[in-house]
Amino acid sequence: MSGSAGTTETGQALARLESAVERLAIVAARPRAPAAPGEGVSRAQVQAIADRLDETIARLRAALGEEDG
């Protein structure tokens, strides 16, 4: 793999990631009716999703050679 091909692939991957995060933000910002008891997503599930997203972002930063913070 040449350097420019890797850069192009990385740029495309970043664009897809940014697009996915933007779609998540749009959906999360939509008003929702209150969930009935027993419906919806539990706090534990939300935390598990957030943890996975944090891990994915950390792996992406490591792959791109960025430092935290």
N, C-alpha and C positions, 0 to 999 in steps of 0.2 A: 504494500500500500504506500503510495507516495504521500508526501507531506500535504500537498494541495488537496488530494482526495480525502485524506483524513480530516482536514479542516472543513471541507465541504460537507462531509458526513456529520461532523460535530455541529456545524451550523444548522443543518437540517434537523438534527435531533433536538437542538436547543429551541428551534422554531416550533417544533411539534410539542415540546414540553411547555413552552410559553402559551401556546394555543390551548392546551389541555388545562393549564392552571387558570387561564382566563375564563374558560367555560365553567370550571368549578366555581370561580368567584361569582359569575353571573347567576348560576343556579343557587348558590348559597345566599345571595342577596335578595332573592325573590321572597315576597311575603308568603307565609304559610299559615294555614289554619291550625289552631292548637290540636295536637294529637289526642285522640281518645286514650283513656287508660289502656295500657297493653299494646298500643300502636307506636310507631315511630322507632327511632334508633336510640339505644341505651347510651348512657354516658361512657360506659366501658367500650362500646363499639366505636364511638366517636374518638375516644382516646387511642384505641388500637389503630384506627385509620391515620390519625395525626402522627403517631409514632412511626408508622410505615412511611409516611410522607417525609418526615424528618430524616429517616434513615436513607431514603432515596436521594434526597437533596445532599446529604453528607457524602454519599457515594459519588454523585455527580461532581461535587466540588473537588473531591479527591482525584477523580479522573481528569478534571480540567486543571489540576494543580493549584487550586485556590485554597487559601487558608480560611479558617472560621473567623467570623467577626469582622 
